[in-house]
Amino acid sequence: MQNPANPPNPVDAVLAEWPVRLPLGIAYSGGADSTALLHAAAMRWPGQVQALHVHHGLQLAADDFEFHCRRTCAHLGVPLLVGRVDARHAAGDSPEDAARRARYVTLASLATSAGLTHVALAQHADDQVETLLIALSRGAGLDGLAGMPPEMVRHGIRFHRPMLAVHAAAVRAWIAASGTPCVEDPTNADLRYTRNRIRRLVLPALDEALPQFRETFARSARNAARAASLLAEAAAIDVATTGTPPSIAALRALPRERRANALRHWLRRDHQAVPSEAQLQQLLDQLDACSTRGHRIRLKIAAGRVEREGDFLHWYNVAPLS
């Protein structure tokens, strides 16, 4: 029962306006953010919520996190499903990216086994700002600057982010005032990770210089998402013209920027490959030079390569070229 002297859970207000699809899975790590989400959802939709916990196996505290989650879910009367993964990253891979991919695969598997098609994630306004700043630091295009979408489909499950307007400070204030137990991942203090450096060093400076930055950054992300959607629509039209696999002659007939947009769309849609800016520019240069049937194209793109075969481009998911 909520103590009237305590501040209300800030997630309650957003869930009240959220067009939920029940039953609902909650990605529950045991941390402050997913704890606030789980408590709010369990109180609002009793008997319609299940918690999904990913045990990464990357640190000794992972067993303690699972124990805490089991105890909390028993207290709330919420079923808990636990999936164990090995999220160690391969050489040259980002440990954060590897852990994220493993987490989504496991959450989707847990949700499917429970008969769920919708899962809520606890990412909030501060997480969105961190995502945008990381995208800026990498020179991302509109897709990256759109940040995290409110919902997306991965591995057959629709994931939702109902907390994107909630400030991290509001969640922490509720946790502290209500005495709600949660766990703190010790890796959150490790400044070797870009996201942690932004959280510890950059966000406090932005708070002082631009107090409304969460809202204004979110507005910029929405604008970028709208622009990215328009580019995707234009690309789909051009790809329908060039065909799949794309005709080299049809690609060469497009202006360079539209050609680049169409190539990005084809590679992402059909092959889940995202070329770097340098790779894409090199491919465009090769297409510019491709005026004879004998001109050879064989370029590394993402985790594979693009090759010319006759009058068409093909992409192969193979080891990088030596």
Residue pairs with C-beta under 8 A, 6 or more apart in sequence:
2 8
2 9
2 178
3 178
6 174
6 177
6 178
7 170
7 173
7 174
7 177
7 178
8 174
9 36
9 39
9 40
9 174
9 178
10 36
10 166
10 167
10 170
10 171
10 174
11 36
11 37
11 39
11 40
11 41
11 162
11 163
11 166
11 171
12 40
12 43
12 44
14 162
14 163
14 165
14 166
15 40
15 41
15 44
15 162
16 44
18 160
18 162
20 45
20 118
21 117
21 118
21 158
22 45
22 48
22 118
23 48
23 49
23 50
23 115
23 116
23 118
24 41
24 45
24 48
24 49
24 50
24 116
24 118
24 119
24 120
25 49
25 50
25 51
25 52
25 107
25 110
25 111
25 114
25 116
25 118
25 119
25 120
26 34
26 37
26 38
26 41
26 49
26 50
26 51
26 52
26 78
26 119
26 120
26 122
27 34
27 52
27 54
27 103
27 107
27 119
27 120
27 121
27 122
28 34
28 35
28 37
28 38
28 51
28 52
28 53
28 69
28 73
28 80
29 53
29 54
29 65
29 69
29 122
29 183
29 185
30 53
30 65
30 68
30 69
30 72
30 182
30 183
31 122
31 182
31 183
31 184
31 185
32 171
32 172
32 175
32 182
32 184
33 122
33 123
33 124
33 127
33 163
33 168
33 171
34 122
35 72
35 175
35 180
35 181
35 182
36 122
36 163
36 171
36 174
36 175
36 180
37 120
37 122
37 162
37 163
38 49
38 51
38 72
38 73
38 76
38 78
39 76
39 180
41 49
41 120
42 49
42 76
42 77
42 78
46 77
49 78
50 78
50 79
50 80
50 81
50 114
50 116
51 69
51 73
51 78
51 79
51 80
51 81
52 80
52 81
52 83
52 107
52 110
52 111
52 114
52 119
53 65
53 66
53 69
53 80
53 81
53 82
53 83
54 82
54 83
54 85
54 102
54 103
54 106
54 107
54 110
55 62
55 63
55 65
55 66
55 82
55 83
55 84
55 85
56 62
56 85
56 87
56 99
56 102
56 103
57 84
57 85
57 86
57 87
58 87
58 88
58 99
58 187
59 186
59 187
61 183
61 185
61 186
64 183
65 183
65 185
66 82
68 181
68 182
68 183
69 80
69 82
70 80
70 82
72 181
73 79
73 80
79 114
81 110
81 113
81 114
82 110
83 106
83 107
83 109
83 110
84 106
85 102
85 103
85 105
85 106
86 102
87 95
87 98
87 99
87 102
87 103
88 95
88 98
89 95
89 97
89 98
89 99
90 98
95 193
96 193
96 194
96 195
104 154
104 155
104 159
105 155
107 119
107 157
107 159
108 119
108 154
108 155
108 156
108 157
109 155
111 117
111 118
111 119
111 157
112 156
112 157
116 157
117 156
117 157
117 158
118 157
118 158
118 160
119 157
119 158
119 159
119 160
120 159
120 160
120 161
120 162
121 159
121 160
121 161
121 163
122 163
123 148
123 161
123 163
123 164
124 163
124 164
124 165
124 166
124 167
124 168
124 171
125 163
125 164
125 165
125 166
125 167
125 168
125 214
125 215
125 218
126 167
126 168
126 199
126 203
126 214
127 148
127 168
128 147
128 148
128 164
128 214
128 217
128 218
128 221
129 198
129 203
129 206
129 213
129 214
129 217
129 218
130 195
130 198
130 199
130 203
131 147
131 148
132 145
132 147
132 217
132 220
132 221
133 198
133 202
134 194
134 195
134 198
135 144
135 145
135 147
136 145
137 194
138 144
139 277
141 228
141 277
142 224
142 225
142 227
142 228
142 231
143 228
145 220
145 221
145 224
146 221
146 222
146 224
146 225
146 228
147 218
147 221
147 224
147 225
148 161
148 164
149 161
149 225
150 160
150 161
150 162
150 164
151 158
151 159
151 160
151 161
152 158
152 159
153 159
164 218
165 218
167 214
174 180
175 182
187 193
187 196
188 196
188 199
189 196
189 200
190 196
191 197
191 200
191 201
206 213
207 213
210 216
231 261
232 265
234 258
234 261
235 261
235 262
235 264
235 265
235 266
236 265
238 254
238 258
238 259
238 261
238 262
238 265
239 246
239 262
239 265
239 266
239 269
241 250
242 250
242 251
242 254
242 262
242 266
243 250
243 312
244 266
244 270
245 309
245 312
245 313
245 314
245 315
246 262
246 263
246 266
246 312
246 313
247 311
247 312
248 287
248 290
248 308
248 311
248 312
248 313
249 311
251 259
251 262
251 263
251 287
251 313
252 259
252 287
252 288
252 290
254 262
256 284
256 288
259 284
259 287
260 280
260 284
263 275
263 280
263 283
263 284
264 274
264 275
264 280
267 273
267 274
267 275
267 301
267 302
267 306
267 315
268 274
270 315
271 302
271 304
271 315
271 317
273 301
273 302
273 303
273 304
273 315
273 317
274 302
275 283
275 301
275 302
276 302
279 299
279 300
279 301
279 302
282 299
283 297
283 299
283 301
283 306
286 295
286 297
286 299
287 297
289 295
290 297
290 308
293 310
293 311
295 308
296 308
297 306
297 307
297 308
297 313
298 305
298 306
298 307
298 308
298 321
299 305
299 306
299 307
300 320
300 321
301 315
303 317
303 320
304 315
304 316
304 317
304 318
305 315
305 316
305 318
305 320
305 321
306 313
306 314
306 315
307 313
307 314
307 315
307 316
308 314
